[in-house]
Amino acid sequence: MTLETADLLAIAGIVLPLLLAVVGGTLAWLKSDIRDLRTETRAEIRAINARVDVLTQAIFASALARGSLVDTPETGTSPSASESQPTPTN
């Protein structure tokens, strides 16, 4: 073994563990960030789902309310012509 090879091995012995530590730390940091992004994404999806649920309930409630207002009473009388046809708008 020449002096040059021994020097290169010594340098590699010093540099490689440091390099592995840096790369390992970087990978751990990236993994943590990805986990945080997944958690944030799940929270955003839950919030969007909650908004969609509220909007759907509001639409159904509005449709039910309109349905009960539009239904004619069951008294046997027919609505007059002015009530059955919508008024034209300009």
PyMOL commands that place a pseudoatom at each C-alpha (Angstrom):
pseudoatom trace, name=CA, resn=MET, resi=1, chain=A, elem=C, hetatm=0, pos=[0.000, 0.000, 0.000]
pseudoatom trace, name=CA, resn=THR, resi=2, chain=A, elem=C, hetatm=0, pos=[1.474, 3.307, -1.011]
pseudoatom trace, name=CA, resn=LEU, resi=3, chain=A, elem=C, hetatm=0, pos=[1.265, 6.487, 0.948]
pseudoatom trace, name=CA, resn=GLU, resi=4, chain=A, elem=C, hetatm=0, pos=[-1.133, 7.929, -1.600]
pseudoatom trace, name=CA, resn=THR, resi=5, chain=A, elem=C, hetatm=0, pos=[-3.621, 5.111, -1.183]
pseudoatom trace, name=CA, resn=ALA, resi=6, chain=A, elem=C, hetatm=0, pos=[-3.409, 5.320, 2.595]
pseudoatom trace, name=CA, resn=ASP, resi=7, chain=A, elem=C, hetatm=0, pos=[-4.062, 9.060, 2.429]
pseudoatom trace, name=CA, resn=LEU, resi=8, chain=A, elem=C, hetatm=0, pos=[-7.074, 8.551, 0.166]
pseudoatom trace, name=CA, resn=LEU, resi=9, chain=A, elem=C, hetatm=0, pos=[-8.481, 5.911, 2.498]
pseudoatom trace, name=CA, resn=ALA, resi=10, chain=A, elem=C, hetatm=0, pos=[-8.014, 8.199, 5.498]
pseudoatom trace, name=CA, resn=ILE, resi=11, chain=A, elem=C, hetatm=0, pos=[-9.745, 11.054, 3.711]
pseudoatom trace, name=CA, resn=ALA, resi=12, chain=A, elem=C, hetatm=0, pos=[-12.549, 8.744, 2.655]
pseudoatom trace, name=CA, resn=GLY, resi=13, chain=A, elem=C, hetatm=0, pos=[-12.863, 7.519, 6.247]
pseudoatom trace, name=CA, resn=ILE, resi=14, chain=A, elem=C, hetatm=0, pos=[-13.348, 11.092, 7.406]
pseudoatom trace, name=CA, resn=VAL, resi=15, chain=A, elem=C, hetatm=0, pos=[-15.497, 12.397, 4.547]
pseudoatom trace, name=CA, resn=LEU, resi=16, chain=A, elem=C, hetatm=0, pos=[-17.845, 9.445, 3.989]
pseudoatom trace, name=CA, resn=PRO, resi=17, chain=A, elem=C, hetatm=0, pos=[-19.340, 9.369, 7.524]
pseudoatom trace, name=CA, resn=LEU, resi=18, chain=A, elem=C, hetatm=0, pos=[-19.896, 13.122, 7.362]
pseudoatom trace, name=CA, resn=LEU, resi=19, chain=A, elem=C, hetatm=0, pos=[-21.461, 12.773, 3.937]
pseudoatom trace, name=CA, resn=LEU, resi=20, chain=A, elem=C, hetatm=0, pos=[-23.674, 9.928, 5.147]
pseudoatom trace, name=CA, resn=ALA, resi=21, chain=A, elem=C, hetatm=0, pos=[-24.731, 11.978, 8.160]
pseudoatom trace, name=CA, resn=VAL, resi=22, chain=A, elem=C, hetatm=0, pos=[-25.643, 14.962, 5.975]
pseudoatom trace, name=CA, resn=VAL, resi=23, chain=A, elem=C, hetatm=0, pos=[-27.525, 12.839, 3.448]
pseudoatom trace, name=CA, resn=GLY, resi=24, chain=A, elem=C, hetatm=0, pos=[-29.288, 10.915, 6.218]
pseudoatom trace, name=CA, resn=GLY, resi=25, chain=A, elem=C, hetatm=0, pos=[-30.304, 14.132, 7.957]
pseudoatom trace, name=CA, resn=THR, resi=26, chain=A, elem=C, hetatm=0, pos=[-31.563, 15.583, 4.701]
pseudoatom trace, name=CA, resn=LEU, resi=27, chain=A, elem=C, hetatm=0, pos=[-33.620, 12.477, 3.982]
pseudoatom trace, name=CA, resn=ALA, resi=28, chain=A, elem=C, hetatm=0, pos=[-35.092, 12.534, 7.483]
pseudoatom trace, name=CA, resn=TRP, resi=29, chain=A, elem=C, hetatm=0, pos=[-35.963, 16.216, 7.080]
pseudoatom trace, name=CA, resn=LEU, resi=30, chain=A, elem=C, hetatm=0, pos=[-37.614, 15.575, 3.697]
pseudoatom trace, name=CA, resn=LYS, resi=31, chain=A, elem=C, hetatm=0, pos=[-39.556, 12.631, 5.106]
pseudoatom trace, name=CA, resn=SER, resi=32, chain=A, elem=C, hetatm=0, pos=[-40.808, 14.825, 7.949]
pseudoatom trace, name=CA, resn=ASP, resi=33, chain=A, elem=C, hetatm=0, pos=[-41.862, 17.535, 5.491]
pseudoatom trace, name=CA, resn=ILE, resi=34, chain=A, elem=C, hetatm=0, pos=[-43.714, 15.003, 3.363]
pseudoatom trace, name=CA, resn=ARG, resi=35, chain=A, elem=C, hetatm=0, pos=[-45.511, 13.704, 6.458]
pseudoatom trace, name=CA, resn=ASP, resi=36, chain=A, elem=C, hetatm=0, pos=[-46.485, 17.280, 7.386]
pseudoatom trace, name=CA, resn=LEU, resi=37, chain=A, elem=C, hetatm=0, pos=[-47.745, 17.924, 3.864]
pseudoatom trace, name=CA, resn=ARG, resi=38, chain=A, elem=C, hetatm=0, pos=[-49.850, 14.769, 3.988]
pseudoatom trace, name=CA, resn=THR, resi=39, chain=A, elem=C, hetatm=0, pos=[-51.318, 15.844, 7.325]
pseudoatom trace, name=CA, resn=GLU, resi=40, chain=A, elem=C, hetatm=0, pos=[-52.092, 19.323, 5.980]
pseudoatom trace, name=CA, resn=THR, resi=41, chain=A, elem=C, hetatm=0, pos=[-53.601, 17.859, 2.817]
pseudoatom trace, name=CA, resn=ARG, resi=42, chain=A, elem=C, hetatm=0, pos=[-55.838, 15.556, 4.843]
pseudoatom trace, name=CA, resn=ALA, resi=43, chain=A, elem=C, hetatm=0, pos=[-56.960, 18.488, 6.985]
pseudoatom trace, name=CA, resn=GLU, resi=44, chain=A, elem=C, hetatm=0, pos=[-57.727, 20.547, 3.877]
pseudoatom trace, name=CA, resn=ILE, resi=45, chain=A, elem=C, hetatm=0, pos=[-59.678, 17.669, 2.344]
pseudoatom trace, name=CA, resn=ARG, resi=46, chain=A, elem=C, hetatm=0, pos=[-61.700, 17.314, 5.549]
pseudoatom trace, name=CA, resn=ALA, resi=47, chain=A, elem=C, hetatm=0, pos=[-62.434, 21.047, 5.543]
pseudoatom trace, name=CA, resn=ILE, resi=48, chain=A, elem=C, hetatm=0, pos=[-63.532, 20.938, 1.897]
pseudoatom trace, name=CA, resn=ASN, resi=49, chain=A, elem=C, hetatm=0, pos=[-65.726, 17.908, 2.591]
pseudoatom trace, name=CA, resn=ALA, resi=50, chain=A, elem=C, hetatm=0, pos=[-67.328, 19.750, 5.508]
pseudoatom trace, name=CA, resn=ARG, resi=51, chain=A, elem=C, hetatm=0, pos=[-68.045, 22.766, 3.278]
pseudoatom trace, name=CA, resn=VAL, resi=52, chain=A, elem=C, hetatm=0, pos=[-69.563, 20.531, 0.605]
pseudoatom trace, name=CA, resn=ASP, resi=53, chain=A, elem=C, hetatm=0, pos=[-71.738, 18.859, 3.246]
pseudoatom trace, name=CA, resn=VAL, resi=54, chain=A, elem=C, hetatm=0, pos=[-72.966, 22.223, 4.534]
pseudoatom trace, name=CA, resn=LEU, resi=55, chain=A, elem=C, hetatm=0, pos=[-73.669, 23.432, 0.995]
pseudoatom trace, name=CA, resn=THR, resi=56, chain=A, elem=C, hetatm=0, pos=[-75.529, 20.221, 0.150]
pseudoatom trace, name=CA, resn=GLN, resi=57, chain=A, elem=C, hetatm=0, pos=[-77.627, 20.500, 3.294]
pseudoatom trace, name=CA, resn=ALA, resi=58, chain=A, elem=C, hetatm=0, pos=[-78.430, 24.126, 2.475]
pseudoatom trace, name=CA, resn=ILE, resi=59, chain=A, elem=C, hetatm=0, pos=[-79.487, 23.174, -1.066]
pseudoatom trace, name=CA, resn=PHE, resi=60, chain=A, elem=C, hetatm=0, pos=[-81.689, 20.354, 0.220]
pseudoatom trace, name=CA, resn=ALA, resi=61, chain=A, elem=C, hetatm=0, pos=[-83.209, 22.578, 2.880]
pseudoatom trace, name=CA, resn=SER, resi=62, chain=A, elem=C, hetatm=0, pos=[-83.902, 25.265, 0.301]
pseudoatom trace, name=CA, resn=ALA, resi=63, chain=A, elem=C, hetatm=0, pos=[-85.463, 22.745, -2.084]
pseudoatom trace, name=CA, resn=LEU, resi=64, chain=A, elem=C, hetatm=0, pos=[-87.649, 21.328, 0.679]
pseudoatom trace, name=CA, resn=ALA, resi=65, chain=A, elem=C, hetatm=0, pos=[-88.723, 24.807, 1.758]
pseudoatom trace, name=CA, resn=ARG, resi=66, chain=A, elem=C, hetatm=0, pos=[-89.597, 25.788, -1.811]
pseudoatom trace, name=CA, resn=GLY, resi=67, chain=A, elem=C, hetatm=0, pos=[-91.445, 22.548, -2.331]
pseudoatom trace, name=CA, resn=SER, resi=68, chain=A, elem=C, hetatm=0, pos=[-93.678, 23.175, 0.685]
pseudoatom trace, name=CA, resn=LEU, resi=69, chain=A, elem=C, hetatm=0, pos=[-94.361, 26.776, -0.414]
pseudoatom trace, name=CA, resn=VAL, resi=70, chain=A, elem=C, hetatm=0, pos=[-95.214, 25.861, -4.013]
pseudoatom trace, name=CA, resn=ASP, resi=71, chain=A, elem=C, hetatm=0, pos=[-97.548, 22.972, -3.188]
pseudoatom trace, name=CA, resn=THR, resi=72, chain=A, elem=C, hetatm=0, pos=[-101.186, 23.996, -3.430]
pseudoatom trace, name=CA, resn=PRO, resi=73, chain=A, elem=C, hetatm=0, pos=[-103.472, 23.185, -0.526]
pseudoatom trace, name=CA, resn=GLU, resi=74, chain=A, elem=C, hetatm=0, pos=[-105.630, 20.121, -1.019]
pseudoatom trace, name=CA, resn=THR, resi=75, chain=A, elem=C, hetatm=0, pos=[-109.023, 21.876, -0.752]
pseudoatom trace, name=CA, resn=GLY, resi=76, chain=A, elem=C, hetatm=0, pos=[-110.297, 20.747, -4.138]
pseudoatom trace, name=CA, resn=THR, resi=77, chain=A, elem=C, hetatm=0, pos=[-110.153, 24.196, -5.710]
pseudoatom trace, name=CA, resn=SER, resi=78, chain=A, elem=C, hetatm=0, pos=[-108.009, 24.803, -8.737]
pseudoatom trace, name=CA, resn=PRO, resi=79, chain=A, elem=C, hetatm=0, pos=[-105.643, 27.758, -8.747]
pseudoatom trace, name=CA, resn=SER, resi=80, chain=A, elem=C, hetatm=0, pos=[-106.672, 30.730, -10.799]
pseudoatom trace, name=CA, resn=ALA, resi=81, chain=A, elem=C, hetatm=0, pos=[-104.999, 31.470, -14.123]
pseudoatom trace, name=CA, resn=SER, resi=82, chain=A, elem=C, hetatm=0, pos=[-102.893, 34.258, -12.657]
pseudoatom trace, name=CA, resn=GLU, resi=83, chain=A, elem=C, hetatm=0, pos=[-101.533, 31.942, -9.955]
pseudoatom trace, name=CA, resn=SER, resi=84, chain=A, elem=C, hetatm=0, pos=[-100.698, 29.031, -12.242]
pseudoatom trace, name=CA, resn=GLN, resi=85, chain=A, elem=C, hetatm=0, pos=[-98.731, 31.006, -14.843]
pseudoatom trace, name=CA, resn=PRO, resi=86, chain=A, elem=C, hetatm=0, pos=[-95.593, 32.906, -13.966]
pseudoatom trace, name=CA, resn=THR, resi=87, chain=A, elem=C, hetatm=0, pos=[-95.568, 36.619, -14.563]
pseudoatom trace, name=CA, resn=PRO, resi=88, chain=A, elem=C, hetatm=0, pos=[-93.391, 37.691, -17.504]
pseudoatom trace, name=CA, resn=THR, resi=89, chain=A, elem=C, hetatm=0, pos=[-90.315, 39.723, -16.670]
pseudoatom trace, name=CA, resn=ASN, resi=90, chain=A, elem=C, hetatm=0, pos=[-88.642, 42.194, -18.989]
for i in range(1, 90): cmd.bond("trace and resi %d" % i, "trace and resi %d" % (i + 1))
show_as sticks, trace
zoom trace
